[in-house]
């Protein structure tokens, strides 16, 4: 996919290791302010795949 994007003229790719997944309180129709941050152990797989790319 990245090769096809480069061939199409893309100037850069943005890579990230997590999607922000907010919690919702359905009964009150509001977003809960719970944010779980990454821990150092989570960096290895994304770095591996970025290196492979």
N, CA, C, O and CB atoms as a CASP TS submission, in Angstrom:
PFRMAT TS
TARGET T0000
AUTHOR 0000-0000-0000
METHOD Language model
MODEL 1
PARENT N/A
ATOM      1  N   UNK     1       0.817  -1.180   0.000  1.00  0.00           N
ATOM      2  CA  UNK     1       0.000   0.000   0.000  1.00  0.00           C
ATOM      3  C   UNK     1       0.869   1.255   0.000  1.00  0.00           C
ATOM      4  O   UNK     1       0.600   2.196  -0.747  1.00  0.00           O
ATOM      5  CB  UNK     1      -0.934  -0.008   1.195  1.00  0.00           C
ATOM      6  N   UNK     2       1.905   1.273   0.830  1.00  0.00           N
ATOM      7  CA  UNK     2       2.762   2.461   0.874  1.00  0.00           C
ATOM      8  C   UNK     2       3.484   2.667  -0.458  1.00  0.00           C
ATOM      9  O   UNK     2       3.678   3.806  -0.882  1.00  0.00           O
ATOM     10  CB  UNK     2       3.786   2.340   2.015  1.00  0.00           C
ATOM     11  N   UNK     3       3.877   1.595  -1.112  1.00  0.00           N
ATOM     12  CA  UNK     3       4.520   1.699  -2.423  1.00  0.00           C
ATOM     13  C   UNK     3       3.565   2.306  -3.442  1.00  0.00           C
ATOM     14  O   UNK     3       3.961   3.157  -4.239  1.00  0.00           O
ATOM     15  CB  UNK     3       4.999   0.318  -2.902  1.00  0.00           C
ATOM     16  N   UNK     4       2.317   1.872  -3.416  1.00  0.00           N
ATOM     17  CA  UNK     4       1.319   2.406  -4.341  1.00  0.00           C
ATOM     18  C   UNK     4       1.075   3.888  -4.065  1.00  0.00           C
ATOM     19  O   UNK     4       0.908   4.671  -5.000  1.00  0.00           O
ATOM     20  CB  UNK     4       0.000   1.616  -4.230  1.00  0.00           C
ATOM     21  N   UNK     5       1.053   4.273  -2.808  1.00  0.00           N
ATOM     22  CA  UNK     5       0.865   5.682  -2.469  1.00  0.00           C
ATOM     23  C   UNK     5       2.041   6.518  -2.957  1.00  0.00           C
ATOM     24  O   UNK     5       1.852   7.598  -3.517  1.00  0.00           O
ATOM     25  CB  UNK     5       0.689   5.851  -0.956  1.00  0.00           C
ATOM     26  N   UNK     6       3.256   6.017  -2.743  1.00  0.00           N
ATOM     27  CA  UNK     6       4.448   6.740  -3.224  1.00  0.00           C
ATOM     28  C   UNK     6       4.432   6.878  -4.743  1.00  0.00           C
ATOM     29  O   UNK     6       4.753   7.938  -5.281  1.00  0.00           O
ATOM     30  CB  UNK     6       5.736   6.016  -2.777  1.00  0.00           C
ATOM     31  N   UNK     7       4.060   5.808  -5.425  1.00  0.00           N
ATOM     32  CA  UNK     7       3.979   5.848  -6.888  1.00  0.00           C
ATOM     33  C   UNK     7       2.926   6.845  -7.367  1.00  0.00           C
ATOM     34  O   UNK     7       3.039   7.400  -8.460  1.00  0.00           O
ATOM     35  CB  UNK     7       3.665   4.456  -7.436  1.00  0.00           C
ATOM     36  N   UNK     8       1.902   7.067  -6.543  1.00  0.00           N
ATOM     37  CA  UNK     8       0.831   8.009  -6.900  1.00  0.00           C
ATOM     38  C   UNK     8       1.207   9.451  -6.587  1.00  0.00           C
ATOM     39  O   UNK     8       0.457  10.371  -6.913  1.00  0.00           O
ATOM     40  CB  UNK     8      -0.453   7.646  -6.167  1.00  0.00           C
ATOM     41  N   UNK     9       2.375   9.658  -5.950  1.00  0.00           N
ATOM     42  CA  UNK     9       2.836  11.015  -5.701  1.00  0.00           C
ATOM     43  C   UNK     9       2.627  11.539  -4.293  1.00  0.00           C
ATOM     44  O   UNK     9       2.769  12.738  -4.054  1.00  0.00           O
ATOM     45  CB  UNK     9       2.173  11.911  -6.625  1.00  0.00           C
ATOM     46  N   UNK    10       2.293  10.662  -3.360  1.00  0.00           N
ATOM     47  CA  UNK    10       2.102  11.091  -1.969  1.00  0.00           C
ATOM     48  C   UNK    10       3.443  11.566  -1.411  1.00  0.00           C
ATOM     49  O   UNK    10       4.474  10.927  -1.626  1.00  0.00           O
ATOM     50  CB  UNK    10       1.514   9.929  -1.094  1.00  0.00           C
ATOM     51  N   UNK    11       3.422  12.688  -0.694  1.00  0.00           N
ATOM     52  CA  UNK    11       4.651  13.246  -0.122  1.00  0.00           C
ATOM     53  C   UNK    11       4.990  12.682   1.250  1.00  0.00           C
ATOM     54  O   UNK    11       6.127  12.825   1.700  1.00  0.00           O
ATOM     55  CB  UNK    11       4.533  14.737  -0.026  1.00  0.00           C
ATOM     56  N   UNK    12       4.038  12.045   1.931  1.00  0.00           N
ATOM     57  CA  UNK    12       4.332  11.513   3.260  1.00  0.00           C
ATOM     58  C   UNK    12       3.195  10.646   3.781  1.00  0.00           C
ATOM     59  O   UNK    12       2.073  10.692   3.277  1.00  0.00           O
ATOM     60  CB  UNK    12       4.604  12.648   4.235  1.00  0.00           C
ATOM     61  N   UNK    13       3.508   9.865   4.791  1.00  0.00           N
ATOM     62  CA  UNK    13       2.530   9.014   5.470  1.00  0.00           C
ATOM     63  C   UNK    13       2.570   9.332   6.958  1.00  0.00           C
ATOM     64  O   UNK    13       3.635   9.598   7.514  1.00  0.00           O
ATOM     65  CB  UNK    13       2.816   7.494   5.213  1.00  0.00           C
ATOM     66  N   UNK    14       1.422   9.304   7.589  1.00  0.00           N
ATOM     67  CA  UNK    14       1.354   9.475   9.044  1.00  0.00           C
ATOM     68  C   UNK    14       1.044   8.118   9.647  1.00  0.00           C
ATOM     69  O   UNK    14       0.023   7.506   9.333  1.00  0.00           O
ATOM     70  CB  UNK    14       0.272  10.546   9.460  1.00  0.00           C
ATOM     71  N   UNK    15       1.929   7.654  10.512  1.00  0.00           N
ATOM     72  CA  UNK    15       1.764   6.349  11.152  1.00  0.00           C
ATOM     73  C   UNK    15       1.582   6.559  12.649  1.00  0.00           C
ATOM     74  O   UNK    15       2.256   7.395  13.251  1.00  0.00           O
ATOM     75  CB  UNK    15       2.985   5.418  10.863  1.00  0.00           C
ATOM     76  N   UNK    16       0.681   5.807  13.242  1.00  0.00           N
ATOM     77  CA  UNK    16       0.442   5.923  14.672  1.00  0.00           C
ATOM     78  C   UNK    16       0.114   4.552  15.222  1.00  0.00           C
ATOM     79  O   UNK    16      -0.238   3.639  14.474  1.00  0.00           O
ATOM     80  CB  UNK    16      -0.695   6.927  14.976  1.00  0.00           C
ATOM     81  N   UNK    17       0.231   4.411  16.543  1.00  0.00           N
ATOM     82  CA  UNK    17       0.095   3.077  17.123  1.00  0.00           C
ATOM     83  C   UNK    17      -1.223   2.830  17.846  1.00  0.00           C
ATOM     84  O   UNK    17      -1.498   1.696  18.238  1.00  0.00           O
ATOM     85  CB  UNK    17       1.208   2.840  18.067  1.00  0.00           C
ATOM     86  N   UNK    18      -2.044   3.857  18.033  1.00  0.00           N
ATOM     87  CA  UNK    18      -3.307   3.644  18.741  1.00  0.00           C
ATOM     88  C   UNK    18      -4.381   4.601  18.240  1.00  0.00           C
ATOM     89  O   UNK    18      -4.099   5.735  17.851  1.00  0.00           O
ATOM     90  CB  UNK    18      -3.111   3.817  20.253  1.00  0.00           C
ATOM     91  N   UNK    19      -5.601   4.123  18.258  1.00  0.00           N
ATOM     92  CA  UNK    19      -6.740   4.990  18.009  1.00  0.00           C
ATOM     93  C   UNK    19      -7.240   5.495  19.353  1.00  0.00           C
ATOM     94  O   UNK    19      -7.270   4.752  20.333  1.00  0.00           O
ATOM     95  CB  UNK    19      -7.868   4.246  17.224  1.00  0.00           C
ATOM     96  N   UNK    20      -7.628   6.752  19.391  1.00  0.00           N
ATOM     97  CA  UNK    20      -8.260   7.275  20.596  1.00  0.00           C
ATOM     98  C   UNK    20      -9.665   6.704  20.651  1.00  0.00           C
ATOM     99  O   UNK    20     -10.441   6.882  19.713  1.00  0.00           O
ATOM    100  CB  UNK    20      -8.277   8.847  20.612  1.00  0.00           C
ATOM    101  N   UNK    21     -10.003   6.017  21.741  1.00  0.00           N
ATOM    102  CA  UNK    21     -11.295   5.374  21.876  1.00  0.00           C
ATOM    103  C   UNK    21     -11.995   5.912  23.126  1.00  0.00           C
ATOM    104  O   UNK    21     -11.845   5.350  24.210  1.00  0.00           O
ATOM    105  CB  UNK    21     -11.141   3.832  21.945  1.00  0.00           C
ATOM    106  N   UNK    22     -12.754   6.993  22.978  1.00  0.00           N
ATOM    107  CA  UNK    22     -13.428   7.567  24.141  1.00  0.00           C
ATOM    108  C   UNK    22     -14.580   6.686  24.616  1.00  0.00           C
ATOM    109  O   UNK    22     -15.130   5.896  23.849  1.00  0.00           O
ATOM    110  CB  UNK    22     -13.944   8.964  23.815  1.00  0.00           C
ATOM    111  N   UNK    23     -14.932   6.831  25.875  1.00  0.00           N
ATOM    112  CA  UNK    23     -16.095   6.151  26.441  1.00  0.00           C
ATOM    113  C   UNK    23     -17.292   7.083  26.346  1.00  0.00           C
ATOM    114  O   UNK    23     -17.158   8.301  26.469  1.00  0.00           O
ATOM    115  CB  UNK    23     -15.840   5.720  27.920  1.00  0.00           C
ATOM    116  N   UNK    24     -18.454   6.501  26.126  1.00  0.00           N
ATOM    117  CA  UNK    24     -19.680   7.290  26.023  1.00  0.00           C
ATOM    118  C   UNK    24     -20.662   6.858  27.099  1.00  0.00           C
ATOM    119  O   UNK    24     -20.806   5.669  27.383  1.00  0.00           O
ATOM    120  CB  UNK    24     -20.315   7.143  24.623  1.00  0.00           C
ATOM    121  N   UNK    25     -21.323   7.818  27.686  1.00  0.00           N
ATOM    122  CA  UNK    25     -22.416   7.564  28.621  1.00  0.00           C
ATOM    123  C   UNK    25     -23.688   7.717  27.800  1.00  0.00           C
ATOM    124  O   UNK    25     -24.165   8.830  27.578  1.00  0.00           O
ATOM    125  CB  UNK    25     -22.387   8.553  29.881  1.00  0.00           C
ATOM    126  N   UNK    26     -24.235   6.585  27.351  1.00  0.00           N
ATOM    127  CA  UNK    26     -25.364   6.599  26.430  1.00  0.00           C
ATOM    128  C   UNK    26     -26.604   7.206  27.082  1.00  0.00           C
ATOM    129  O   UNK    26     -27.327   7.974  26.447  1.00  0.00           O
ATOM    130  CB  UNK    26     -25.665   5.185  25.945  1.00  0.00           C
ATOM    131  N   UNK    27     -26.851   6.867  28.339  1.00  0.00           N
ATOM    132  CA  UNK    27     -28.075   7.365  28.984  1.00  0.00           C
ATOM    133  C   UNK    27     -28.078   8.887  29.144  1.00  0.00           C
ATOM    134  O   UNK    27     -29.142   9.506  29.182  1.00  0.00           O
ATOM    135  CB  UNK    27     -28.243   6.713  30.348  1.00  0.00           C
ATOM    136  N   UNK    28     -26.878   9.494  29.238  1.00  0.00           N
ATOM    137  CA  UNK    28     -26.783  10.952  29.398  1.00  0.00           C
ATOM    138  C   UNK    28     -26.280  11.649  28.127  1.00  0.00           C
ATOM    139  O   UNK    28     -26.157  12.873  28.093  1.00  0.00           O
ATOM    140  CB  UNK    28     -25.857  11.286  30.564  1.00  0.00           C
ATOM    141  N   UNK    29     -25.990  10.863  27.088  1.00  0.00           N
ATOM    142  CA  UNK    29     -25.496  11.392  25.813  1.00  0.00           C
ATOM    143  C   UNK    29     -24.295  12.313  25.991  1.00  0.00           C
ATOM    144  O   UNK    29     -24.300  13.457  25.538  1.00  0.00           O
ATOM    145  CB  UNK    29     -26.604  12.138  25.098  1.00  0.00           C
ATOM    146  N   UNK    30     -23.261  11.792  26.663  1.00  0.00           N
ATOM    147  CA  UNK    30     -22.052  12.583  26.863  1.00  0.00           C
ATOM    148  C   UNK    30     -20.820  11.695  26.757  1.00  0.00           C
ATOM    149  O   UNK    30     -20.894  10.476  26.913  1.00  0.00           O
ATOM    150  CB  UNK    30     -22.085  13.293  28.227  1.00  0.00           C
ATOM    151  N   UNK    31     -19.704  12.326  26.492  1.00  0.00           N
ATOM    152  CA  UNK    31     -18.415  11.630  26.409  1.00  0.00           C
ATOM    153  C   UNK    31     -17.789  11.634  27.800  1.00  0.00           C
ATOM    154  O   UNK    31     -17.744  12.675  28.457  1.00  0.00           O
ATOM    155  CB  UNK    31     -17.456  12.308  25.352  1.00  0.00           C
ATOM    156  N   UNK    32     -17.309  10.482  28.252  1.00  0.00           N
ATOM    157  CA  UNK    32     -16.647  10.387  29.551  1.00  0.00           C
ATOM    158  C   UNK    32     -15.175  10.748  29.401  1.00  0.00           C
ATOM    159  O   UNK    32     -14.528  10.308  28.451  1.00  0.00           O
ATOM    160  CB  UNK    32     -16.801   8.966  30.150  1.00  0.00           C
ATOM    161  N   UNK    33     -14.642  11.536  30.316  1.00  0.00           N
ATOM    162  CA  UNK    33     -13.247  11.987  30.196  1.00  0.00           C
ATOM    163  C   UNK    33     -12.228  10.955  30.690  1.00  0.00           C
ATOM    164  O   UNK    33     -11.345  11.289  31.480  1.00  0.00           O
ATOM    165  CB  UNK    33     -13.063  13.274  30.967  1.00  0.00           C
ATOM    166  N   UNK    34     -12.343   9.718  30.233  1.00  0.00           N
ATOM    167  CA  UNK    34     -11.387   8.663  30.603  1.00  0.00           C
ATOM    168  C   UNK    34     -10.361   8.528  29.488  1.00  0.00           C
ATOM    169  O   UNK    34     -10.715   8.245  28.344  1.00  0.00           O
ATOM    170  CB  UNK    34     -12.112   7.295  30.860  1.00  0.00           C
ATOM    171  N   UNK    35      -9.108   8.728  29.817  1.00  0.00           N
ATOM    172  CA  UNK    35      -8.058   8.638  28.809  1.00  0.00           C
ATOM    173  C   UNK    35      -6.956   7.735  29.334  1.00  0.00           C
ATOM    174  O   UNK    35      -6.263   8.082  30.291  1.00  0.00           O
ATOM    175  CB  UNK    35      -7.499  10.043  28.449  1.00  0.00           C
ATOM    176  N   UNK    36      -6.793   6.566  28.705  1.00  0.00           N
ATOM    177  CA  UNK    36      -5.717   5.649  29.057  1.00  0.00           C
ATOM    178  C   UNK    36      -4.542   5.920  28.136  1.00  0.00           C
ATOM    179  O   UNK    36      -4.640   5.732  26.924  1.00  0.00           O
ATOM    180  CB  UNK    36      -6.177   4.161  28.956  1.00  0.00           C
ATOM    181  N   UNK    37      -3.438   6.360  28.705  1.00  0.00           N
ATOM    182  CA  UNK    37      -2.256   6.669  27.910  1.00  0.00           C
ATOM    183  C   UNK    37      -1.447   5.405  27.628  1.00  0.00           C
ATOM    184  O   UNK    37      -1.604   4.389  28.305  1.00  0.00           O
ATOM    185  CB  UNK    37      -1.385   7.707  28.627  1.00  0.00           C
ATOM    186  N   UNK    38      -0.605   5.482  26.647  1.00  0.00           N
ATOM    187  CA  UNK    38       0.268   4.363  26.298  1.00  0.00           C
ATOM    188  C   UNK    38       1.286   4.119  27.403  1.00  0.00           C
ATOM    189  O   UNK    38       1.605   5.011  28.191  1.00  0.00           O
ATOM    190  CB  UNK    38       0.983   4.629  24.963  1.00  0.00           C
ATOM    191  N   UNK    39       1.784   2.899  27.440  1.00  0.00           N
ATOM    192  CA  UNK    39       2.874   2.538  28.346  1.00  0.00           C
ATOM    193  C   UNK    39       4.095   2.223  27.485  1.00  0.00           C
ATOM    194  O   UNK    39       3.938   1.860  26.319  1.00  0.00           O
ATOM    195  CB  UNK    39       2.485   1.312  29.269  1.00  0.00           C
ATOM    196  N   UNK    40       5.302   2.350  28.025  1.00  0.00           N
ATOM    197  CA  UNK    40       6.509   2.128  27.215  1.00  0.00           C
ATOM    198  C   UNK    40       6.546   0.784  26.483  1.00  0.00           C
ATOM    199  O   UNK    40       7.125   0.693  25.401  1.00  0.00           O
ATOM    200  CB  UNK    40       7.715   2.231  28.092  1.00  0.00           C
ATOM    201  N   UNK    41       5.946  -0.249  27.050  1.00  0.00           N
ATOM    202  CA  UNK    41       5.987  -1.567  26.416  1.00  0.00           C
ATOM    203  C   UNK    41       5.214  -1.619  25.102  1.00  0.00           C
ATOM    204  O   UNK    41       5.413  -2.546  24.317  1.00  0.00           O
ATOM    205  CB  UNK    41       5.439  -2.606  27.362  1.00  0.00           C
ATOM    206  N   UNK    42       4.348  -0.660  24.845  1.00  0.00           N
ATOM    207  CA  UNK    42       3.536  -0.678  23.626  1.00  0.00           C
ATOM    208  C   UNK    42       4.266  -0.141  22.403  1.00  0.00           C
ATOM    209  O   UNK    42       3.732  -0.220  21.297  1.00  0.00           O
ATOM    210  CB  UNK    42       2.286   0.118  23.843  1.00  0.00           C
ATOM    211  N   UNK    43       5.455   0.397  22.562  1.00  0.00           N
ATOM    212  CA  UNK    43       6.144   1.037  21.439  1.00  0.00           C
ATOM    213  C   UNK    43       6.824   0.036  20.491  1.00  0.00           C
ATOM    214  O   UNK    43       7.002   0.330  19.309  1.00  0.00           O
ATOM    215  CB  UNK    43       7.177   2.005  21.969  1.00  0.00           C
ATOM    216  N   UNK    44       7.197  -1.120  20.994  1.00  0.00           N
ATOM    217  CA  UNK    44       7.976  -2.051  20.176  1.00  0.00           C
ATOM    218  C   UNK    44       7.285  -2.501  18.889  1.00  0.00           C
ATOM    219  O   UNK    44       7.898  -2.385  17.827  1.00  0.00           O
ATOM    220  CB  UNK    44       8.309  -3.251  20.986  1.00  0.00           C
ATOM    221  N   UNK    45       6.048  -3.008  18.913  1.00  0.00           N
ATOM    222  CA  UNK    45       5.413  -3.435  17.654  1.00  0.00           C
ATOM    223  C   UNK    45       5.274  -2.299  16.625  1.00  0.00           C
ATOM    224  O   UNK    45       5.576  -2.525  15.454  1.00  0.00           O
ATOM    225  CB  UNK    45       4.038  -4.013  17.950  1.00  0.00           C
ATOM    226  N   UNK    46       4.836  -1.105  17.002  1.00  0.00           N
ATOM    227  CA  UNK    46       4.769  -0.039  15.984  1.00  0.00           C
ATOM    228  C   UNK    46       6.137   0.304  15.393  1.00  0.00           C
ATOM    229  O   UNK    46       6.248   0.538  14.190  1.00  0.00           O
ATOM    230  CB  UNK    46       4.155   1.215  16.589  1.00  0.00           C
ATOM    231  N   UNK    47       7.167   0.335  16.219  1.00  0.00           N
ATOM    232  CA  UNK    47       8.509   0.628  15.697  1.00  0.00           C
ATOM    233  C   UNK    47       8.973  -0.466  14.732  1.00  0.00           C
ATOM    234  O   UNK    47       9.615  -0.176  13.723  1.00  0.00           O
ATOM    235  CB  UNK    47       9.517   0.773  16.856  1.00  0.00           C
ATOM    236  N   UNK    48       8.654  -1.692  15.038  1.00  0.00           N
ATOM    237  CA  UNK    48       9.007  -2.803  14.152  1.00  0.00           C
ATOM    238  C   UNK    48       8.370  -2.607  12.780  1.00  0.00           C
ATOM    239  O   UNK    48       9.051  -2.716  11.761  1.00  0.00           O
ATOM    240  CB  UNK    48       8.561  -4.151  14.763  1.00  0.00           C
ATOM    241  N   UNK    49       7.065  -2.318  12.748  1.00  0.00           N
ATOM    242  CA  UNK    49       6.366  -2.188  11.476  1.00  0.00           C
ATOM    243  C   UNK    49       6.778  -0.937  10.722  1.00  0.00           C
ATOM    244  O   UNK    49       6.769  -0.935   9.491  1.00  0.00           O
ATOM    245  CB  UNK    49       4.877  -2.178  11.701  1.00  0.00           C
ATOM    246  N   UNK    50       7.139   0.128  11.427  1.00  0.00           N
ATOM    247  CA  UNK    50       7.645   1.313  10.752  1.00  0.00           C
ATOM    248  C   UNK    50       8.992   0.997  10.108  1.00  0.00           C
ATOM    249  O   UNK    50       9.265   1.435   8.990  1.00  0.00           O
ATOM    250  CB  UNK    50       7.773   2.495  11.740  1.00  0.00           C
ATOM    251  N   UNK    51       9.835   0.238  10.812  1.00  0.00           N
ATOM    252  CA  UNK    51      11.128  -0.156  10.246  1.00  0.00           C
ATOM    253  C   UNK    51      10.936  -1.060   9.020  1.00  0.00           C
ATOM    254  O   UNK    51      11.656  -0.923   8.031  1.00  0.00           O
ATOM    255  CB  UNK    51      11.983  -0.878  11.313  1.00  0.00           C
ATOM    256  N   UNK    52       9.986  -1.965   9.082  1.00  0.00           N
ATOM    257  CA  UNK    52       9.723  -2.851   7.937  1.00  0.00           C
ATOM    258  C   UNK    52       9.232  -2.031   6.742  1.00  0.00           C
ATOM    259  O   UNK    52       9.596  -2.299   5.597  1.00  0.00           O
ATOM    260  CB  UNK    52       8.673  -3.943   8.312  1.00  0.00           C
ATOM    261  N   UNK    53       8.415  -1.044   7.024  1.00  0.00           N
ATOM    262  CA  UNK    53       7.887  -0.203   5.942  1.00  0.00           C
ATOM    263  C   UNK    53       9.005   0.548   5.264  1.00  0.00           C
ATOM    264  O   UNK    53       8.758   1.309   4.328  1.00  0.00           O
ATOM    265  CB  UNK    53       6.841   0.782   6.474  1.00  0.00           C
TER
END
